[in-house]
């Protein structure tokens, strides 16, 4: 059953609200040891660049293809208006 936009906003705010207002410090490829920690050894293909976005306070985002962390994922950037 699809959730309403208001319910989805509540879920997203609870899960990711701590990111609001943060400043990106760096974006870099994951280190071999980090890839291994995530269990992605052998899953990284030719076109994959597993990456991490690190904020000034040390919190980080690692894109994953799904919630089970089955492999590296991608971010899509766009110019959207609220």
PyMOL commands that place a pseudoatom at each C-alpha (Angstrom):
pseudoatom trace, name=CA, resn=UNK, resi=1, chain=A, elem=C, hetatm=0, pos=[0.000, 0.000, 0.000]
pseudoatom trace, name=CA, resn=UNK, resi=2, chain=A, elem=C, hetatm=0, pos=[1.401, 3.372, -0.982]
pseudoatom trace, name=CA, resn=UNK, resi=3, chain=A, elem=C, hetatm=0, pos=[1.997, 5.848, 1.788]
pseudoatom trace, name=CA, resn=UNK, resi=4, chain=A, elem=C, hetatm=0, pos=[0.883, 9.438, 1.540]
pseudoatom trace, name=CA, resn=UNK, resi=5, chain=A, elem=C, hetatm=0, pos=[3.411, 12.130, 0.726]
pseudoatom trace, name=CA, resn=UNK, resi=6, chain=A, elem=C, hetatm=0, pos=[3.125, 13.415, 4.293]
pseudoatom trace, name=CA, resn=UNK, resi=7, chain=A, elem=C, hetatm=0, pos=[3.898, 9.952, 5.727]
pseudoatom trace, name=CA, resn=UNK, resi=8, chain=A, elem=C, hetatm=0, pos=[6.843, 9.522, 3.372]
pseudoatom trace, name=CA, resn=UNK, resi=9, chain=A, elem=C, hetatm=0, pos=[8.190, 12.957, 4.401]
pseudoatom trace, name=CA, resn=UNK, resi=10, chain=A, elem=C, hetatm=0, pos=[7.966, 11.926, 8.060]
pseudoatom trace, name=CA, resn=UNK, resi=11, chain=A, elem=C, hetatm=0, pos=[9.924, 8.713, 7.372]
pseudoatom trace, name=CA, resn=UNK, resi=12, chain=A, elem=C, hetatm=0, pos=[12.586, 10.540, 5.337]
pseudoatom trace, name=CA, resn=UNK, resi=13, chain=A, elem=C, hetatm=0, pos=[12.969, 13.274, 7.950]
pseudoatom trace, name=CA, resn=UNK, resi=14, chain=A, elem=C, hetatm=0, pos=[13.382, 10.696, 10.708]
pseudoatom trace, name=CA, resn=UNK, resi=15, chain=A, elem=C, hetatm=0, pos=[15.954, 8.708, 8.700]
pseudoatom trace, name=CA, resn=UNK, resi=16, chain=A, elem=C, hetatm=0, pos=[17.885, 11.511, 7.007]
pseudoatom trace, name=CA, resn=UNK, resi=17, chain=A, elem=C, hetatm=0, pos=[16.936, 14.735, 8.800]
pseudoatom trace, name=CA, resn=UNK, resi=18, chain=A, elem=C, hetatm=0, pos=[20.327, 14.894, 10.499]
pseudoatom trace, name=CA, resn=UNK, resi=19, chain=A, elem=C, hetatm=0, pos=[21.835, 15.703, 7.086]
pseudoatom trace, name=CA, resn=UNK, resi=20, chain=A, elem=C, hetatm=0, pos=[19.901, 18.945, 6.674]
pseudoatom trace, name=CA, resn=UNK, resi=21, chain=A, elem=C, hetatm=0, pos=[22.206, 21.948, 6.728]
pseudoatom trace, name=CA, resn=UNK, resi=22, chain=A, elem=C, hetatm=0, pos=[25.434, 19.947, 6.726]
pseudoatom trace, name=CA, resn=UNK, resi=23, chain=A, elem=C, hetatm=0, pos=[28.341, 21.007, 4.560]
pseudoatom trace, name=CA, resn=UNK, resi=24, chain=A, elem=C, hetatm=0, pos=[30.158, 18.510, 2.368]
pseudoatom trace, name=CA, resn=UNK, resi=25, chain=A, elem=C, hetatm=0, pos=[33.832, 18.260, 3.249]
pseudoatom trace, name=CA, resn=UNK, resi=26, chain=A, elem=C, hetatm=0, pos=[34.938, 15.778, 0.581]
pseudoatom trace, name=CA, resn=UNK, resi=27, chain=A, elem=C, hetatm=0, pos=[33.805, 13.175, -1.910]
pseudoatom trace, name=CA, resn=UNK, resi=28, chain=A, elem=C, hetatm=0, pos=[36.173, 10.293, -2.566]
pseudoatom trace, name=CA, resn=UNK, resi=29, chain=A, elem=C, hetatm=0, pos=[36.268, 6.702, -3.772]
pseudoatom trace, name=CA, resn=UNK, resi=30, chain=A, elem=C, hetatm=0, pos=[35.984, 4.084, -1.057]
pseudoatom trace, name=CA, resn=UNK, resi=31, chain=A, elem=C, hetatm=0, pos=[39.241, 2.542, 0.073]
pseudoatom trace, name=CA, resn=UNK, resi=32, chain=A, elem=C, hetatm=0, pos=[39.808, -1.167, -0.595]
pseudoatom trace, name=CA, resn=UNK, resi=33, chain=A, elem=C, hetatm=0, pos=[39.394, -1.866, 3.138]
pseudoatom trace, name=CA, resn=UNK, resi=34, chain=A, elem=C, hetatm=0, pos=[36.050, 0.006, 3.197]
pseudoatom trace, name=CA, resn=UNK, resi=35, chain=A, elem=C, hetatm=0, pos=[34.820, -1.938, 0.160]
pseudoatom trace, name=CA, resn=UNK, resi=36, chain=A, elem=C, hetatm=0, pos=[35.782, -5.140, 1.933]
pseudoatom trace, name=CA, resn=UNK, resi=37, chain=A, elem=C, hetatm=0, pos=[34.033, -4.072, 5.168]
pseudoatom trace, name=CA, resn=UNK, resi=38, chain=A, elem=C, hetatm=0, pos=[30.824, -3.567, 3.208]
pseudoatom trace, name=CA, resn=UNK, resi=39, chain=A, elem=C, hetatm=0, pos=[31.171, -7.028, 1.649]
pseudoatom trace, name=CA, resn=UNK, resi=40, chain=A, elem=C, hetatm=0, pos=[31.482, -5.621, -1.863]
pseudoatom trace, name=CA, resn=UNK, resi=41, chain=A, elem=C, hetatm=0, pos=[34.638, -7.554, -2.786]
pseudoatom trace, name=CA, resn=UNK, resi=42, chain=A, elem=C, hetatm=0, pos=[34.089, -8.924, -6.267]
pseudoatom trace, name=CA, resn=UNK, resi=43, chain=A, elem=C, hetatm=0, pos=[30.898, -6.891, -6.753]
pseudoatom trace, name=CA, resn=UNK, resi=44, chain=A, elem=C, hetatm=0, pos=[32.570, -3.744, -8.026]
pseudoatom trace, name=CA, resn=UNK, resi=45, chain=A, elem=C, hetatm=0, pos=[32.478, -3.730, -11.811]
pseudoatom trace, name=CA, resn=UNK, resi=46, chain=A, elem=C, hetatm=0, pos=[34.407, -1.806, -14.444]
pseudoatom trace, name=CA, resn=UNK, resi=47, chain=A, elem=C, hetatm=0, pos=[32.030, 1.180, -14.434]
pseudoatom trace, name=CA, resn=UNK, resi=48, chain=A, elem=C, hetatm=0, pos=[31.435, 1.223, -10.669]
pseudoatom trace, name=CA, resn=UNK, resi=49, chain=A, elem=C, hetatm=0, pos=[33.160, 3.789, -8.500]
pseudoatom trace, name=CA, resn=UNK, resi=50, chain=A, elem=C, hetatm=0, pos=[32.048, 3.071, -4.934]
pseudoatom trace, name=CA, resn=UNK, resi=51, chain=A, elem=C, hetatm=0, pos=[32.149, 6.424, -3.201]
pseudoatom trace, name=CA, resn=UNK, resi=52, chain=A, elem=C, hetatm=0, pos=[31.648, 8.172, 0.093]
pseudoatom trace, name=CA, resn=UNK, resi=53, chain=A, elem=C, hetatm=0, pos=[30.472, 11.709, 0.782]
pseudoatom trace, name=CA, resn=UNK, resi=54, chain=A, elem=C, hetatm=0, pos=[31.954, 12.992, 4.027]
pseudoatom trace, name=CA, resn=UNK, resi=55, chain=A, elem=C, hetatm=0, pos=[30.561, 15.994, 5.893]
pseudoatom trace, name=CA, resn=UNK, resi=56, chain=A, elem=C, hetatm=0, pos=[32.561, 18.432, 8.026]
pseudoatom trace, name=CA, resn=UNK, resi=57, chain=A, elem=C, hetatm=0, pos=[31.432, 16.701, 11.241]
pseudoatom trace, name=CA, resn=UNK, resi=58, chain=A, elem=C, hetatm=0, pos=[32.602, 13.277, 10.026]
pseudoatom trace, name=CA, resn=UNK, resi=59, chain=A, elem=C, hetatm=0, pos=[29.161, 11.860, 9.209]
pseudoatom trace, name=CA, resn=UNK, resi=60, chain=A, elem=C, hetatm=0, pos=[29.183, 10.168, 5.817]
pseudoatom trace, name=CA, resn=UNK, resi=61, chain=A, elem=C, hetatm=0, pos=[26.881, 8.872, 3.086]
pseudoatom trace, name=CA, resn=UNK, resi=62, chain=A, elem=C, hetatm=0, pos=[27.771, 5.765, 1.070]
pseudoatom trace, name=CA, resn=UNK, resi=63, chain=A, elem=C, hetatm=0, pos=[25.407, 5.164, -1.861]
pseudoatom trace, name=CA, resn=UNK, resi=64, chain=A, elem=C, hetatm=0, pos=[24.100, 1.590, -1.944]
pseudoatom trace, name=CA, resn=UNK, resi=65, chain=A, elem=C, hetatm=0, pos=[21.947, -0.104, -4.557]
pseudoatom trace, name=CA, resn=UNK, resi=66, chain=A, elem=C, hetatm=0, pos=[19.417, -1.169, -1.907]
pseudoatom trace, name=CA, resn=UNK, resi=67, chain=A, elem=C, hetatm=0, pos=[18.723, -1.127, 1.849]
pseudoatom trace, name=CA, resn=UNK, resi=68, chain=A, elem=C, hetatm=0, pos=[20.437, -4.503, 2.248]
pseudoatom trace, name=CA, resn=UNK, resi=69, chain=A, elem=C, hetatm=0, pos=[23.733, -2.973, 1.031]
pseudoatom trace, name=CA, resn=UNK, resi=70, chain=A, elem=C, hetatm=0, pos=[24.082, -5.522, -1.787]
pseudoatom trace, name=CA, resn=UNK, resi=71, chain=A, elem=C, hetatm=0, pos=[26.449, -3.353, -3.818]
pseudoatom trace, name=CA, resn=UNK, resi=72, chain=A, elem=C, hetatm=0, pos=[27.536, 0.175, -4.598]
pseudoatom trace, name=CA, resn=UNK, resi=73, chain=A, elem=C, hetatm=0, pos=[24.949, 2.639, -5.827]
pseudoatom trace, name=CA, resn=UNK, resi=74, chain=A, elem=C, hetatm=0, pos=[24.682, 5.890, -7.692]
pseudoatom trace, name=CA, resn=UNK, resi=75, chain=A, elem=C, hetatm=0, pos=[23.496, 9.382, -6.894]
pseudoatom trace, name=CA, resn=UNK, resi=76, chain=A, elem=C, hetatm=0, pos=[21.483, 11.361, -9.391]
pseudoatom trace, name=CA, resn=UNK, resi=77, chain=A, elem=C, hetatm=0, pos=[21.822, 15.124, -9.284]
pseudoatom trace, name=CA, resn=UNK, resi=78, chain=A, elem=C, hetatm=0, pos=[19.134, 17.482, -10.523]
pseudoatom trace, name=CA, resn=UNK, resi=79, chain=A, elem=C, hetatm=0, pos=[17.984, 21.071, -10.152]
pseudoatom trace, name=CA, resn=UNK, resi=80, chain=A, elem=C, hetatm=0, pos=[14.587, 20.879, -8.437]
pseudoatom trace, name=CA, resn=UNK, resi=81, chain=A, elem=C, hetatm=0, pos=[12.419, 23.610, -6.976]
pseudoatom trace, name=CA, resn=UNK, resi=82, chain=A, elem=C, hetatm=0, pos=[10.346, 23.069, -3.809]
for i in range(1, 82): cmd.bond("trace and resi %d" % i, "trace and resi %d" % (i + 1))
show_as sticks, trace
zoom trace
